[in-house]
Amino acid sequence: MYYWIYALFLLIIAILIIFMLLQRKKYASRLLKDEQMLLEVGDKCSFYIEEYDTLKNKIIKENEESPQNENKKYSGKTALVGDNLKSSYSNTKAILEDLGFTVDMAENSNYLVDKFKYGEKYDIIFSNNIYRDGTGPECLKKLKKVKGFSTPVIIHTITKDARNHFINGVGFDDYIEKPVTKDNLVPVLEKIFNK
């Protein structure tokens, strides 16, 4: 009489075991699909990074060879401008591009440092003194900790008459008071690139 209860109990356990095995197979299959998707995304990302680098180098090369750039003294040079004010950045960018530079922007100090950590190369950096996530001197310290870093860093700031502090005290390569103009920028560039 109790055999049917025992048989029913064994049947329920067998169904549960089969269900768990099927679920395990289902989860393993889902994990495999997720892993394949991640690998595909990784491949696409590395492809796009290579494409970005190729296109960037092509644009720089075309700019160097362009006849309209023959009068631009710094054609082929790249600059990174760290500035959290778009109007200030746009002004600095326009002057640098007029001199032949290819210009990138970093809106905060961590992004500026990360560009170098992850392999970006520039001929010169212009760092703001105040960022939303820190200061120019803190940014310079972080940059100097990046292995192989040797790019000249110019501080451009509204702080007046602070050349000695920023160059001799903090360690910037040069100092420009904002607003940046061609008149106060060109002598600094000549000093940096004619060393």
C-alpha positions as CSV (number, residue, x, y, z in Angstrom):
1,M,0.0,0.0,0.0
2,Y,2.8,2.4,0.8
3,Y,4.6,1.3,-2.4
4,W,2.7,3.7,-4.6
5,I,3.6,6.7,-2.2
6,Y,7.2,5.6,-2.4
7,A,7.0,5.3,-6.2
8,L,5.3,8.6,-6.5
9,F,8.1,10.2,-4.3
10,L,10.8,8.6,-6.4
11,L,9.0,9.8,-9.6
12,I,8.9,13.4,-8.2
13,I,12.6,13.3,-7.3
14,A,13.5,12.0,-10.8
15,I,11.4,14.7,-12.4
16,L,13.2,17.3,-10.3
17,I,16.6,15.9,-11.2
18,I,15.8,15.9,-14.9
19,F,14.4,19.5,-14.6
20,M,17.6,20.7,-12.8
21,L,19.8,19.0,-15.5
22,L,17.8,20.7,-18.3
23,Q,18.0,24.0,-16.5
24,R,21.8,23.6,-16.1
25,K,22.1,22.9,-19.8
26,K,19.9,25.9,-20.6
27,Y,22.1,28.2,-18.4
28,A,25.3,26.8,-19.8
29,S,24.0,27.4,-23.3
30,R,23.0,31.0,-22.4
31,L,26.4,31.6,-20.8
32,L,28.1,30.3,-23.9
33,K,26.0,32.6,-26.1
34,D,26.8,35.6,-23.8
35,E,30.5,34.8,-24.0
36,Q,30.4,34.6,-27.8
37,M,28.5,38.0,-27.9
38,L,31.1,39.6,-25.6
39,L,33.9,38.3,-27.8
40,E,32.2,39.7,-30.9
41,V,31.7,43.1,-29.2
42,G,35.4,43.0,-28.2
43,D,36.4,42.3,-31.8
44,K,34.2,45.1,-33.1
45,C,35.7,47.5,-30.5
46,S,39.2,46.7,-31.4
47,F,38.4,47.0,-35.1
48,Y,36.9,50.5,-34.5
49,I,39.9,51.6,-32.4
50,E,42.2,50.5,-35.2
51,E,40.0,52.3,-37.7
52,Y,40.0,55.4,-35.6
53,D,43.8,55.4,-35.3
54,T,44.1,54.8,-39.1
55,L,41.7,57.6,-40.0
56,K,43.3,60.0,-37.5
57,N,46.8,59.4,-38.9
58,K,45.4,59.7,-42.4
59,I,43.8,63.1,-41.6
60,I,47.0,64.3,-39.9
61,K,49.1,63.2,-43.0
62,E,46.6,64.9,-45.4
63,N,46.8,68.1,-43.3
64,E,50.6,68.0,-43.5
65,E,50.5,67.6,-47.3
66,S,47.8,70.1,-48.0
67,P,49.0,73.2,-50.0
68,Q,46.8,75.5,-47.9
69,N,48.8,74.5,-44.8
70,E,52.2,75.5,-46.3
71,N,52.0,78.8,-44.4
72,K,51.0,77.0,-41.1
73,K,54.2,76.7,-39.1
74,Y,53.0,73.8,-36.9
75,S,51.3,71.6,-39.5
76,G,51.4,68.0,-38.5
77,K,51.6,68.8,-34.7
78,T,48.9,67.7,-32.3
79,A,47.7,69.5,-29.2
80,L,45.5,68.5,-26.3
81,V,43.6,71.3,-24.7
82,G,42.2,70.6,-21.2
83,D,39.5,73.1,-20.4
84,N,36.0,72.8,-18.9
85,L,34.7,76.1,-20.5
86,K,33.7,75.5,-24.0
87,S,34.1,79.2,-25.0
88,S,37.7,79.2,-23.7
89,Y,38.5,75.9,-25.4
90,S,37.0,77.1,-28.7
91,N,39.2,80.2,-28.6
92,T,42.4,78.3,-27.9
93,K,41.5,75.6,-30.5
94,A,40.8,78.3,-33.2
95,I,44.2,79.9,-32.6
96,L,46.1,76.5,-32.6
97,E,44.3,75.3,-35.7
98,D,45.2,78.6,-37.4
99,L,48.8,77.8,-36.7
100,G,48.4,74.3,-38.2
101,F,47.8,72.1,-35.1
102,T,45.3,69.3,-34.9
103,V,43.5,69.8,-31.6
104,D,41.6,67.5,-29.2
105,M,39.8,68.5,-26.0
106,A,39.6,67.1,-22.5
107,E,36.8,68.5,-20.4
108,N,38.2,67.2,-17.1
109,S,41.6,66.3,-15.7
110,N,40.9,62.6,-15.4
111,Y,39.9,62.3,-19.1
112,L,43.1,64.3,-20.0
113,V,45.3,61.8,-18.1
114,D,43.4,58.8,-19.4
115,K,44.2,59.8,-23.0
116,F,47.9,59.3,-22.2
117,K,47.3,56.2,-20.1
118,Y,45.6,54.5,-23.1
119,G,48.2,55.4,-25.7
120,E,47.1,58.7,-27.2
121,K,50.1,60.9,-28.3
122,Y,50.3,64.7,-28.5
123,D,53.1,67.2,-29.2
124,I,51.9,69.6,-26.5
125,I,49.2,69.9,-23.8
126,F,47.4,73.0,-22.5
127,S,46.0,72.4,-19.0
128,N,43.5,74.5,-17.3
129,N,44.2,75.5,-13.7
130,I,40.8,74.5,-12.3
131,Y,38.7,71.5,-13.4
132,R,35.5,70.2,-12.0
133,D,37.4,67.1,-10.9
134,G,40.6,68.7,-9.6
135,T,43.3,71.2,-10.4
136,G,45.9,71.7,-13.1
137,P,48.8,71.0,-10.7
138,E,47.1,67.7,-9.6
139,C,46.6,66.8,-13.3
140,L,50.3,67.5,-14.0
141,K,51.4,65.1,-11.1
142,K,49.2,62.4,-12.5
143,L,50.6,62.9,-16.0
144,K,54.1,62.6,-14.8
145,K,53.3,59.2,-13.3
146,V,52.3,57.8,-16.7
147,K,55.1,55.6,-17.9
148,G,57.1,57.3,-20.7
149,F,55.3,60.6,-20.4
150,S,57.4,63.5,-21.8
151,T,55.0,65.9,-23.5
152,P,55.4,69.6,-22.6
153,V,52.5,70.8,-20.5
154,I,51.5,74.5,-20.6
155,I,49.2,75.9,-18.0
156,H,46.6,78.4,-19.3
157,T,44.8,80.2,-16.6
158,I,43.1,83.4,-15.5
159,T,45.5,83.6,-12.5
160,K,47.6,86.7,-13.2
161,D,51.3,87.2,-12.6
162,A,51.8,83.6,-11.5
163,R,54.5,82.5,-14.0
164,N,57.1,81.8,-11.2
165,H,54.7,79.7,-9.1
166,F,53.4,77.5,-12.0
167,I,56.8,77.0,-13.7
168,N,59.3,76.9,-10.9
169,G,57.0,75.9,-8.1
170,V,54.7,73.4,-9.8
171,G,56.7,72.2,-12.7
172,F,54.8,73.3,-15.8
173,D,56.8,73.9,-19.0
174,D,55.3,77.3,-19.5
175,Y,52.5,79.6,-18.5
176,I,49.9,81.6,-20.5
177,E,47.3,84.0,-19.0
178,K,43.8,83.7,-20.4
179,P,42.4,84.8,-22.7
180,V,44.8,83.0,-25.0
181,T,45.8,85.2,-28.0
182,K,48.2,84.6,-30.9
183,D,50.5,87.2,-29.4
184,N,50.9,85.4,-26.0
185,L,50.8,81.9,-27.5
186,V,53.3,82.1,-30.4
187,P,56.4,82.9,-28.2
188,V,55.6,80.0,-25.9
189,L,55.3,77.6,-28.9
190,E,58.6,78.9,-30.3
191,K,60.3,78.3,-27.0
192,I,58.9,74.8,-26.6
193,F,59.5,73.6,-30.1
194,N,62.9,75.3,-30.7
195,K,64.5,73.7,-27.6
